[in-house]
Amino acid sequence: MDYPPDTRLILEHFAADTEEITLAADGFMLWGNMNYAYNEATMGWNTNSNFARVSYKVRNFDDPHLVGYMESHDEERLMFKNLNYGNNSVSSHNARNLNTALSRLELANTFFLSVPGPKMIWQFGELGYDYSIDYDCRVCPKPIRWDYANNPYRQHLYQTVAALNRIRANHAVFSTDDFSMATAGALKRIALNGSDMKATVLGNFDVNPGNINPNFQQAGWWYEFFSGDSINVANTTATIPLQAGEYRLYTTQRLETPDISPIVGIQPAAAPTAAPRLLNRAYPNPVQYEGCTVEIALPRPERVRLDIINANGQIVATLLEAQLSSGTHQAAWNGTSNRQQALPNGAYWCVLQTQSGRYDMLPLLLQR
C-alpha cells in the first residue's frame, strides 16, 4: 500500500526507553504521557511535578518523534483535579478556585507548548474542561460546553494557547534542538537557543511568591512576549520575583504582543436585579504621580484579590490578597507594577474577585 510522503505513524506503545529510542530512530512517533507530572504542577504539589520527560531529548531520542500530552481520553482532566485536589494550604493563592486554576493552566501550557516537538491538546483542554473522566462512566459521552467561551478567564486561556501555537509555527527557536529544561521543584525554567534568537521561559508553580534565577543565555535586551515589556539584563543570574502562578516568556528579539482580551467587564451570574457594586470608586482618576485609592465595599466577610490589569489582559500589579471583614476597605496603587517598576501611561482596569465567585471592575487611566 502506498502512503503519502508526509504520513506519520504514532505508536501507542509505552515501552521502555531503550525500545522507544529504537522505534523513534526508525521513524515512528510515540505518545508521551505527562499527565501526572503536569497535573501535580497545576495543582501546586511540586514534589513530583518534574515534567522534563515531555522533551524528546530527555528520553534520548535523536529526532522529535515524541508526541507529548498533558491530557487524553485515558487520563483525568487537569481542571477537575485542580478544583478538587489543588493546593489550598495558603489563603492567598488557592489552586481550587476556578479562575486561579484556569490561570495555572496558562502557566502549564506555556511550559508545554514552548517545548520543541509535536504536542496533543485533548478536547477543550484549551478552555479548561473540568468534567471528570468518570462523569456518568469512564467511556460515557461527556457534555460539550461551548458556553465555556463566554467565561473571560476561559477565553483568556484559549487565547493564550492560540498565541503560543502561533509563535511555535512562526519562529524556528521553538523547534530548535538546542534547548534545556530545569523543571524540578516549583520554580521552573526552559532555555531555547535558535539561530535567529534565544528564548527563556520562567514560571512559578508554587502557591506562594518566589524568586527565580533566570540564567539568561546572554546579557542585553530581553522582551517579554505576553506583556510587551522589556528588560536590559546586565547580570544574567540576578533573581526575578514571580507571584504564585506567574509566568513569563522572554526572547532576544521583540515578538508581536499577542491580541489577548483583557479580563474585564465580568458580570455575576444572571439575576433579577443587578448585584451591588463591590468597587465603589477609585480616586483620583486619572491616576497621577500621587497614585490613587481604590474603595471596596463588601456586604459580607470575603477573601478577595484585587489586581490591576493592562490593555493586554495581563495582571501587572496585585494590590490585595486577603480575608476582609464586611464594610468599606481601601487599597492604594501608585502606578507601578508588582516589580515596583513605573508602568507606561494608558488604560488599565482594577479587577476585584472574591472566593465566592463575585467580580467587579473599574477603568483607570494612568496619566503622569
C-alpha positions as CSV (number, residue, x, y, z in Angstrom):
1,M,0.0,0.0,0.0
2,D,1.3,3.5,-0.9
3,Y,1.2,6.2,1.7
4,P,1.7,10.0,1.2
5,P,5.2,11.0,1.9
6,D,4.2,13.1,4.9
7,T,2.4,10.2,6.6
8,R,3.2,9.9,10.3
9,L,2.7,6.7,12.3
10,I,2.1,7.2,16.0
11,L,2.5,4.1,18.2
12,E,0.5,3.8,21.4
13,H,3.3,1.7,22.8
14,F,4.5,3.0,26.2
15,A,7.6,0.7,26.3
16,A,10.9,1.0,28.0
17,D,13.0,3.9,26.8
18,T,15.5,1.6,25.1
19,E,12.8,0.1,22.9
20,E,11.2,3.5,22.2
21,I,14.6,5.0,21.2
22,T,14.9,2.3,18.6
23,L,11.4,2.8,17.3
24,A,11.8,6.6,17.1
25,A,15.0,6.2,15.2
26,D,13.1,4.0,12.7
27,G,10.8,6.9,12.0
28,F,7.9,6.1,14.3
29,M,6.3,8.7,16.6
30,L,5.4,7.7,20.1
31,W,2.9,9.1,22.7
32,G,4.4,10.9,25.6
33,N,2.0,10.8,28.6
34,M,3.0,13.6,31.0
35,N,-0.4,13.9,32.7
36,Y,0.7,13.1,36.2
37,A,3.6,15.5,36.4
38,Y,1.8,18.4,34.7
39,N,-1.2,17.9,37.0
40,E,0.9,17.9,40.1
41,A,2.3,21.2,38.9
42,T,-1.0,22.7,38.1
43,M,-2.4,21.7,41.5
44,G,0.6,23.2,43.2
45,W,2.0,20.0,44.6
46,N,5.5,20.2,43.2
47,T,7.5,17.4,44.8
48,N,6.6,15.1,41.9
49,S,6.0,17.8,39.2
50,N,9.0,17.5,37.0
51,F,7.6,17.1,33.5
52,A,11.0,17.2,31.8
53,R,10.2,14.0,30.0
54,V,7.9,15.9,27.7
55,S,11.2,16.6,25.9
56,Y,12.3,14.0,23.4
57,K,15.9,14.9,24.2
58,V,15.4,13.9,27.9
59,R,14.3,10.5,26.6
60,N,17.4,10.3,24.4
61,F,15.5,10.3,21.1
62,D,17.6,11.6,18.2
63,D,14.6,13.2,16.5
64,P,11.5,15.0,17.8
65,H,9.3,11.9,17.5
66,L,7.6,12.2,20.9
67,V,4.0,13.5,20.9
68,G,3.7,14.9,24.4
69,Y,0.4,15.5,26.1
70,M,-1.0,16.7,29.4
71,E,-4.5,15.2,28.9
72,S,-6.0,12.4,26.9
73,H,-9.1,10.1,26.8
74,D,-7.3,7.8,29.3
75,E,-6.3,10.5,31.8
76,E,-8.1,12.7,34.3
77,R,-8.7,16.2,33.2
78,L,-6.3,18.7,34.7
79,M,-9.0,21.2,35.8
80,F,-11.1,18.5,37.6
81,K,-8.2,17.7,39.8
82,N,-7.2,21.3,40.2
83,L,-10.7,22.2,41.5
84,N,-10.9,19.1,43.8
85,Y,-7.4,18.5,45.0
86,G,-5.4,21.7,44.3
87,N,-3.1,23.1,47.0
88,N,-5.2,25.5,49.1
89,S,-2.9,25.4,52.1
90,V,-2.3,29.1,51.9
91,S,-5.2,31.6,51.6
92,S,-3.6,34.0,49.2
93,H,-3.4,31.6,46.2
94,N,-6.0,28.8,46.2
95,A,-5.5,26.4,43.3
96,R,-9.1,25.1,43.8
97,N,-10.5,28.5,42.9
98,L,-11.9,28.3,39.4
99,N,-10.2,31.4,38.0
100,T,-6.9,30.7,39.8
101,A,-7.0,27.1,38.4
102,L,-7.6,28.4,34.9
103,S,-4.7,30.8,35.1
104,R,-2.5,28.0,36.3
105,L,-3.4,26.2,33.1
106,E,-2.0,29.2,31.2
107,L,1.2,28.7,33.1
108,A,1.3,24.9,32.3
109,N,0.6,25.5,28.6
110,T,3.4,28.0,28.4
111,F,5.7,25.2,29.7
112,F,4.1,22.7,27.4
113,L,3.8,24.4,24.0
114,S,7.2,26.1,24.2
115,V,9.0,22.7,24.4
116,P,10.1,21.7,20.9
117,G,8.4,18.7,19.3
118,P,4.8,17.7,18.4
119,K,2.1,18.1,21.1
120,M,-1.5,16.9,21.5
121,I,-4.2,19.0,23.1
122,W,-7.2,17.0,24.2
123,Q,-10.8,18.1,23.6
124,F,-11.5,21.5,25.2
125,G,-8.3,21.5,27.2
126,E,-7.7,24.9,25.7
127,L,-10.8,26.1,27.7
128,G,-10.1,24.3,30.9
129,Y,-12.5,21.4,30.6
130,D,-13.4,20.3,34.2
131,Y,-15.7,17.3,33.8
132,S,-14.1,14.1,35.3
133,I,-13.1,11.3,33.1
134,D,-15.5,9.2,35.2
135,Y,-18.5,11.5,34.6
136,D,-21.5,9.1,34.2
137,C,-18.9,6.4,33.4
138,R,-15.4,6.3,32.0
139,V,-16.5,5.7,28.4
140,C,-19.7,7.7,28.6
141,P,-20.1,10.8,26.4
142,K,-19.1,14.0,28.1
143,P,-21.0,17.3,27.9
144,I,-19.9,19.7,25.2
145,R,-19.6,23.1,26.8
146,W,-19.4,25.7,24.1
147,D,-20.6,28.1,26.7
148,Y,-17.1,28.0,28.2
149,A,-16.1,30.6,25.7
150,N,-18.3,33.1,27.5
151,N,-16.2,33.0,30.6
152,P,-13.5,35.7,30.3
153,Y,-10.9,33.5,32.2
154,R,-11.6,30.5,29.9
155,Q,-11.4,32.8,26.9
156,H,-8.1,34.2,28.2
157,L,-6.7,30.7,28.5
158,Y,-7.9,29.9,25.0
159,Q,-6.3,33.0,23.5
160,T,-3.0,32.3,25.4
161,V,-2.9,28.7,24.0
162,A,-3.6,30.1,20.5
163,A,-0.8,32.7,20.8
164,L,1.6,30.0,21.9
165,N,0.7,27.9,19.0
166,R,1.2,30.8,16.6
167,I,4.7,31.5,17.8
168,R,5.5,27.8,17.6
169,A,4.6,27.8,14.0
170,N,6.3,31.1,13.1
171,H,9.6,31.1,15.0
172,A,12.2,28.5,14.5
173,V,13.6,28.8,18.0
174,F,10.6,26.7,19.2
175,S,11.7,23.8,17.1
176,T,15.4,24.1,17.9
177,D,17.3,21.0,19.0
178,D,19.4,23.2,21.4
179,F,17.3,23.6,24.5
180,S,17.3,22.6,28.1
181,M,14.7,22.2,30.9
182,A,15.1,22.9,34.6
183,T,11.7,21.8,35.8
184,A,12.3,20.1,39.1
185,G,10.7,22.0,42.0
186,A,8.2,24.8,41.9
187,L,10.3,27.5,40.1
188,K,10.8,26.1,36.6
189,R,12.8,27.3,33.6
190,I,13.3,26.4,29.9
191,A,16.1,27.8,27.8
192,L,15.9,27.6,23.9
193,N,18.7,28.7,21.6
194,G,18.0,29.3,17.9
195,S,20.0,30.6,15.0
196,D,18.0,33.9,15.0
197,M,17.2,34.4,18.6
198,K,17.1,32.9,22.1
199,A,14.1,32.3,24.4
200,T,13.8,31.8,28.1
201,V,10.6,30.6,29.8
202,L,10.1,31.2,33.5
203,G,7.3,30.2,35.8
204,N,6.3,29.8,39.5
205,F,4.1,26.7,40.0
206,D,4.1,27.3,43.8
207,V,1.2,28.7,45.7
208,N,3.5,31.3,47.3
209,P,5.6,34.0,45.6
210,G,9.2,33.1,44.8
211,N,12.4,34.4,43.3
212,I,13.8,32.6,40.3
213,N,17.3,32.6,38.8
214,P,16.5,33.2,35.1
215,N,20.0,32.1,34.0
216,F,19.6,34.1,30.8
217,Q,21.8,32.8,28.0
218,Q,23.2,36.3,27.3
219,A,23.2,39.8,28.6
220,G,21.4,42.7,26.8
221,W,17.8,43.3,26.0
222,W,15.1,40.6,26.5
223,Y,11.5,41.1,25.5
224,E,8.5,39.5,27.4
225,F,6.1,38.1,24.9
226,F,2.8,38.4,26.7
227,S,3.1,41.9,28.1
228,G,5.4,43.5,25.6
229,D,7.6,44.6,28.5
230,S,11.4,44.6,28.1
231,I,14.4,44.4,30.4
232,N,18.1,45.2,29.9
233,V,19.9,42.3,31.5
234,A,23.4,43.1,32.9
235,N,23.5,40.2,35.4
236,T,22.1,37.0,33.8
237,T,21.6,35.3,37.1
238,A,20.0,38.1,39.0
239,T,16.8,36.7,40.5
240,I,13.4,37.8,39.3
241,P,10.4,37.8,41.7
242,L,7.4,35.8,40.5
243,Q,3.9,35.8,42.1
244,A,2.3,32.4,42.6
245,G,1.2,31.1,39.2
246,E,3.1,33.8,37.3
247,Y,4.8,33.0,34.0
248,R,7.0,34.9,31.5
249,L,8.3,34.1,28.1
250,Y,11.4,36.2,27.2
251,T,13.0,36.4,23.7
252,T,16.1,38.3,22.5
253,Q,14.0,39.6,19.6
254,R,10.8,41.5,20.2
255,L,7.8,39.5,19.0
256,E,4.4,41.0,18.3
257,T,2.5,41.2,21.5
258,P,-0.5,38.8,21.3
259,D,-4.0,40.0,21.0
260,I,-5.4,38.6,24.2
261,S,-8.6,40.1,25.6
262,P,-8.4,41.7,29.0
263,I,-10.3,40.0,31.7
264,V,-12.6,42.9,32.3
265,G,-16.3,43.6,32.4
266,I,-17.1,40.4,34.2
267,Q,-20.6,40.2,35.5
268,P,-22.1,38.0,38.2
269,A,-24.4,35.2,37.1
270,A,-27.8,36.4,35.8
271,A,-30.1,37.7,38.5
272,P,-33.4,39.5,38.5
273,T,-31.7,42.7,39.7
274,A,-28.2,44.0,39.4
275,A,-25.9,43.0,42.2
276,P,-24.5,45.9,44.2
277,R,-21.0,47.1,43.2
278,L,-18.0,45.8,45.2
279,L,-15.7,48.6,43.9
280,N,-17.2,51.9,44.9
281,R,-14.7,54.2,43.2
282,A,-11.0,55.0,42.5
283,Y,-9.8,58.5,43.2
284,P,-8.1,60.5,41.8
285,N,-8.8,59.1,38.3
286,P,-6.8,59.8,36.0
287,V,-4.1,58.4,38.2
288,Q,-1.2,60.8,38.5
289,Y,2.1,60.9,40.5
290,E,0.4,60.7,43.9
291,G,-1.3,57.5,42.9
292,C,-4.9,56.6,43.7
293,T,-7.1,55.0,46.3
294,V,-9.5,52.1,45.4
295,E,-12.5,51.8,47.6
296,I,-14.0,48.3,48.2
297,A,-17.4,47.7,49.7
298,L,-18.2,44.1,50.9
299,P,-21.7,43.1,52.1
300,R,-20.2,40.2,54.0
301,P,-16.8,38.9,55.0
302,E,-14.9,37.6,52.0
303,R,-11.5,36.6,50.8
304,V,-10.7,38.9,48.0
305,R,-8.0,39.6,45.4
306,L,-7.6,43.0,43.8
307,D,-5.5,43.3,40.6
308,I,-4.5,45.9,38.1
309,I,-4.8,44.6,34.5
310,N,-3.3,46.2,31.4
311,A,-4.9,46.5,28.0
312,N,-3.4,43.1,27.0
313,G,-5.2,41.4,29.8
314,Q,-2.0,40.8,31.9
315,I,-2.0,41.3,35.6
316,V,0.6,44.0,36.2
317,A,0.0,44.6,39.9
318,T,-1.7,42.8,42.7
319,L,-2.8,45.3,45.3
320,L,-4.5,43.0,47.8
321,E,-5.0,39.3,48.6
322,A,-6.6,38.9,52.0
323,Q,-9.6,38.0,54.0
324,L,-11.6,41.1,54.7
325,S,-14.5,41.8,57.0
326,S,-17.8,43.3,55.8
327,G,-17.8,47.0,55.2
328,T,-15.6,49.5,53.4
329,H,-11.9,49.0,52.7
330,Q,-9.2,50.8,50.8
331,A,-6.2,49.8,48.7
332,A,-3.6,52.1,47.2
333,W,-1.9,52.0,43.7
334,N,1.0,54.2,42.8
335,G,1.2,53.4,39.1
336,T,3.9,50.7,39.4
337,S,4.0,47.0,38.7
338,N,4.5,44.1,41.0
339,R,8.2,44.6,40.4
340,Q,7.9,48.3,41.6
341,Q,8.6,49.5,38.1
342,A,6.8,52.5,36.7
343,L,4.1,51.5,34.2
344,P,3.5,53.4,30.9
345,N,0.6,55.8,30.7
346,G,-2.6,54.4,29.3
347,A,-5.8,52.5,30.1
348,Y,-5.8,49.9,33.0
349,W,-8.6,48.1,34.9
350,C,-8.9,47.4,38.6
351,V,-10.5,44.0,38.9
352,L,-11.8,42.5,42.2
353,Q,-12.6,38.9,42.6
354,T,-13.9,37.1,45.7
355,Q,-13.6,33.5,46.7
356,S,-17.3,33.1,46.4
357,G,-17.1,34.0,42.7
358,R,-18.1,37.7,42.7
359,Y,-16.4,40.1,40.3
360,D,-16.3,43.8,39.8
361,M,-14.1,46.2,37.8
362,L,-13.3,49.8,37.4
363,P,-11.5,51.5,34.5
364,L,-8.4,53.5,35.4
365,L,-6.4,56.0,33.3
366,L,-2.7,56.3,34.2
367,Q,-1.7,59.8,33.1
368,R,1.5,61.2,34.6
